[in-house]
Amino acid sequence: MSIVHSDGLGQFQLDNATPHASRVATKWLQEHSSDFRHFHWPPKSLEMNITEDIRDVLRHAVEKRSPPPRTPMDSLTALQES
């Protein structure tokens, strides 16, 4: 992850597929969980569209800003920075 996303913005999509849920993979993910962010999905979910999850992450990041965005341009800037 650090090679592909050296900017620290890499995200792993953890869908609990059999290879991702193995003991070896689970141990590795636990040991390296601070190296990148990951999204959790229901086990073997057919819904792999991350749009809603990304929207939620961005919405929470913008809501936490102080001061909050007051104009549409402030909101755009906050989204881009998040």
C-alpha positions in Angstrom: 0.0 0.0 0.0 2.8 2.4 0.8 4.4 1.8 -2.6 1.3 2.3 -4.6 -0.1 5.2 -2.4 3.0 6.9 -1.0 0.9 9.9 -0.2 -0.8 7.9 2.5 -4.2 8.1 0.9 -4.6 4.5 0.0 -7.7 2.6 1.1 -8.3 -1.1 1.2 -11.8 -2.4 0.4 -12.3 -5.2 3.0 -15.2 -7.3 1.7 -14.5 -10.4 3.8 -14.0 -12.4 0.7 -12.4 -15.8 1.5 -8.8 -14.7 0.7 -9.3 -11.5 2.8 -10.7 -13.4 5.8 -8.0 -16.0 6.0 -6.0 -16.1 9.2 -2.8 -14.9 7.5 -4.6 -12.0 5.8 -6.5 -11.1 9.0 -3.2 -11.1 11.0 -1.4 -9.0 8.4 -4.3 -6.5 8.3 -4.3 -6.2 12.0 -0.5 -5.6 12.1 -0.6 -3.0 9.3 -4.0 -1.4 10.0 -2.3 1.9 10.9 -0.6 2.1 7.5 -3.8 2.7 5.5 -7.5 3.2 5.8 -10.0 0.5 4.9 -13.7 0.2 4.3 -15.7 -2.6 5.8 -18.4 -4.4 3.7 -20.9 -7.0 4.7 -19.4 -10.5 4.2 -19.2 -11.4 0.5 -21.5 -8.5 -0.4 -22.7 -8.1 -3.9 -22.9 -4.4 -3.5 -19.3 -3.2 -4.1 -20.1 0.4 -5.1 -18.2 2.5 -2.6 -19.8 5.8 -3.7 -22.1 6.0 -0.6 -19.3 5.1 1.7 -17.0 7.8 0.3 -19.8 10.3 0.4 -20.4 9.5 4.1 -16.6 9.8 4.9 -16.5 13.2 3.1 -19.7 14.4 4.8 -18.3 13.6 8.2 -15.0 15.2 7.4 -16.7 18.4 6.3 -19.1 18.4 9.3 -16.1 18.3 11.7 -14.5 21.4 10.2 -14.3 24.5 12.3 -15.6 26.9 11.3 -18.1 25.0 9.1 -18.4 26.0 5.4 -20.8 28.9 4.9 -20.9 29.2 1.1 -21.0 26.7 -1.7 -17.4 27.6 -2.6 -16.4 27.0 1.1 -18.1 23.6 0.8 -16.3 22.8 -2.4 -13.0 23.7 -0.9 -13.7 21.7 2.2 -14.6 18.6 0.1 -11.4 19.0 -2.0 -9.3 19.3 1.1 -10.9 16.3 2.7 
